[in-house]
């Protein structure tokens, strides 16, 4: 899942009552890891897993930096 799709997922899921952005992000990470295992190219797989393992705080910091 690319960052834009993950951002969309997080924003859409914020409409769900009782879920925090961090919980939604965590769910998106699990989905992304499942997508990563389908990648045959080792370098691309590793990049995908690095993105999937990014902590929520780091994701939020990068997202805010992109918006500036």
Contact map, one row per residue, 1 for C-alpha under 8 A:
11101100000000000000000000000001001000000000000000000000000000000000
11111100000000000000000000000000000000000000000000000000000000000000
11111110000000000000000000000000000000000000000000000000000000000000
01111111000000000000000000000000000000000000000000000000000000000000
11111111100000000000000000000000000000000000000000000000000000000000
11111111110000000000000010010000000000000000000000000000000000000000
00111111111000000000000000000000000000000000000000000000000000000000
00011111111100000000000000000000000000000000000000000000000000000000
00001111111110000000000100010000000000000000000000000000000000000000
00000111111111000000100110010000000000000000000000000000000000000000
00000011111111100000000000000000000000000000000000000000000000000000
00000001111111100000000000000000000000000000000000000000000000000000
00000000111111110010100100000000000000000000000000000000000000000000
00000000011111111011100100000000000000000000000000000000000000000000
00000000001111111000000000000000000000000000000000000000000000000000
00000000000011111110000000000000000000000000000000000000000000000000
00000000000001111110000000000000000000000000000000000000000000000000
00000000000000011111000000000000000000000000000000000000000000000000
00000000000011011111101100000000000000000000000000000000000000000000
00000000000001000111111100000000000000000000000000000000000000000000
00000000010011000011111110000000000000000000000000000000000000000000
00000000000000000001111111000000000000000000000000000001000000000000
00000000000000000011111111100000000000000000000000000000000000000000
00000000110011000011111111110000000000000000000000000000000000000000
00000100010000000000111111111000000000000000000000000001000000000000
00000000000000000000011111111100000000000000000000000001000000000000
00000000000000000000001111111110000000000000000000000000000000000000
00000100110000000000000111111111000000000000000000000000000000000000
00000000000000000000000011111111100000000000000000011000000000000000
00000000000000000000000001111111110000000000000000010000000000000000
00000000000000000000000000111111111000000000000000000000000000000000
10000000000000000000000000011111111100000000000100010000000000000000
00000000000000000000000000001111111110000000000110010000000000000000
00000000000000000000000000000111111111000000000000000000000000000000
10000000000000000000000000000011111111100000000000000000000000000000
00000000000000000000000000000001111111100000100110000000000000000000
00000000000000000000000000000000111111110000100000000000000000000000
00000000000000000000000000000000011111110000000000000000000000000000
00000000000000000000000000000000001111111101100000000000000000000000
00000000000000000000000000000000000011111101100000000000000000000000
00000000000000000000000000000000000000111111100000000000000000000000
00000000000000000000000000000000000000111111110000000000000000000000
00000000000000000000000000000000000000001111111000000000000000000000
00000000000000000000000000000000000000111111111100000000000000000000
00000000000000000000000000000000000110111111111110000000000000000000
00000000000000000000000000000000000000000111111111000000000000000000
00000000000000000000000000000000000000000011111111100000000000000000
00000000000000000000000000000001100100000001111111110000000000000000
00000000000000000000000000000000100100000000111111111000000000000000
00000000000000000000000000000000000000000000011111111100000000000000
00000000000000000000000000000000000000000000001111111100000000000000
00000000000000000000000000001101100000000000000111111100000000000000
00000000000000000000000000001000000000000000000011111110000000000000
00000000000000000000000000000000000000000000000001111111011000000000
00000000000000000000000000000000000000000000000000001111111000000000
00000000000000000000010011000000000000000000000000000111111100000000
00000000000000000000000000000000000000000000000000000011111110000000
00000000000000000000000000000000000000000000000000000111111111000000
00000000000000000000000000000000000000000000000000000111111111100000
00000000000000000000000000000000000000000000000000000001111111110000
00000000000000000000000000000000000000000000000000000000111111111000
00000000000000000000000000000000000000000000000000000000011111111100
00000000000000000000000000000000000000000000000000000000001111111110
00000000000000000000000000000000000000000000000000000000000111111111
00000000000000000000000000000000000000000000000000000000000011111111
00000000000000000000000000000000000000000000000000000000000001111111
00000000000000000000000000000000000000000000000000000000000000111111
00000000000000000000000000000000000000000000000000000000000000011111
